[in-house]
């Protein structure tokens, strides 16, 4: 996939790094040459360019671009102008970062259907992690359902998936189990890695240190997280 990323603040730079590591062709763009210089060796291409300049934008390979991400995080005017210019030049898919409710309203009026809220999403994920004390990571599917990684309740250790029966007792589905494994690196030093067990079978036995990946409603996930706390105190 060929990606253009406008705005190389913390969010834009991180996105550019990650997409590059995934094997995508990333062109990182910012009007500040110092930011471009910092990122140039970590992405496919880097360009110092002002996205609000329609003429300058024409020099980019827009026709071959699969997606353009406007990640500008300080200047709403620059973000909106860059987005408008990309739409004008016919970029297939434009994703823009919202900086305020008004900004989002204008983006929607421009026909932008994919709008990013990195600060809001980060805050929501942190809030959920703090609320579910055993949560490691979570992914919201909608307002009511999530896929969440949870530390295994101590009371589950040594039992099979069938014995615990999360579907019956918590109304949750197990997506998979992630387990800690030791692997030697090129220098022969042991390194801890986490490996998914894939599709979980009824006779799979839970091990200490397992990470449960579950799907269900948020209240039911909260019950399972609470069971971990009870289990630590000798209950459940």
C-alpha positions, 0 to 999 in steps of 0.5 A, spaced: 500 500 500 502 506 498 501 511 503 502 519 504 502 522 511 501 529 512 504 532 519 510 529 522 508 530 530 508 524 535 502 521 532 504 522 524 511 520 525 509 514 529 504 512 524 509 513 519 514 508 522 509 503 524 506 502 516 513 502 514 515 496 518 509 493 516 512 493 509 508 499 506 511 504 501 510 511 506 511 518 504 512 522 510 510 530 509 511 536 513 512 543 511 518 543 517 524 541 514 527 539 521 521 534 522 522 531 515 530 530 516 529 526 523 524 521 520 528 520 513 531 514 514 525 511 518 520 511 512 520 510 504 520 517 502 520 524 506 518 530 503 518 537 506 512 540 503 506 545 505 500 541 504 496 547 503 499 549 497 495 546 491 501 547 486 506 544 491 501 538 492 501 536 484 508 534 485 506 528 489 504 521 486 497 522 488 494 518 482 498 512 485 496 513 492 492 508 496 490 513 502 492 520 504 492 521 512 492 528 514 495 527 521 496 535 522 495 536 530 496 543 531 493 548 526 486 546 524 486 551 518 492 547 515 489 541 516 482 543 513 486 546 507 490 540 506 484 535 506 480 540 501 486 540 496 487 532 496 479 531 495 480 537 489 486 533 486 482 526 486 486 522 492 482 515 492 481 515 500 483 521 505 483 520 512 483 526 516 485 527 524 479 531 528 482 537 532 475 539 535 468 538 534 467 544 529 473 541 525 470 534 525 463 538 523 467 541 517 470 535 515 464 531 515 461 537 510 467 536 506 465 528 505 470 525 509 468 519 512 474 517 516 476 521 521 481 520 526 481 522 534 487 519 537 487 523 543 480 521 545 481 514 543 487 514 547 484 516 553 478 511 552 483 506 552 486 508 558 480 509 562 478 502 560 485 499 562 484 503 569 477 501 570 478 493 568 485 493 572 487 486 569 486 489 562 492 489 557 489 492 551 482 493 548 479 494 541 472 497 541 467 494 536 462 498 538 459 502 544 457 495 547 462 490 545 469 489 545 475 485 544 480 485 550 486 482 553 486 480 560 490 477 565 488 470 566 484 469 573 488 465 578 482 460 579 483 458 572 490 455 572 490 448 571 483 448 568 480 446 561 477 451 557 471 447 558 471 446 565 471 454 566 466 455 560 466 462 559 460 462 555 456 459 560 459 463 566 460 470 563 457 470 556 463 471 553 467 468 547 474 466 547 478 469 541 485 466 543 490 465 548 496 468 548 502 465 552 509 467 554 515 463 551 522 463 551 526 463 544 534 464 543 536 470 539 541 470 534 546 471 540 544 465 543 540 469 549 534 467 551 528 472 549 521 472 552 516 472 546 508 472 546 505 467 542 497 466 540 495 459 541 490 460 535 483 456 535 482 454 542 480 447 544 475 445 549 481 441 552 486 446 552 488 447 559 490 454 562 497 455 564 499 461 569 501 467 566 496 466 560 493 472 557 486 471 555 483 474 549 475 475 549 469 478 546 463 480 549 459 486 552 463 491 556 459 489 562 460 482 562 468 483 560 468 487 567 465 481 571 471 477 568 476 482 570 473 483 577 473 475 577 481 476 577 481 480 583 477 476 587 481 470 585 487 473 587 484 474 594 482 466 594 475 467 591 471 465 585 
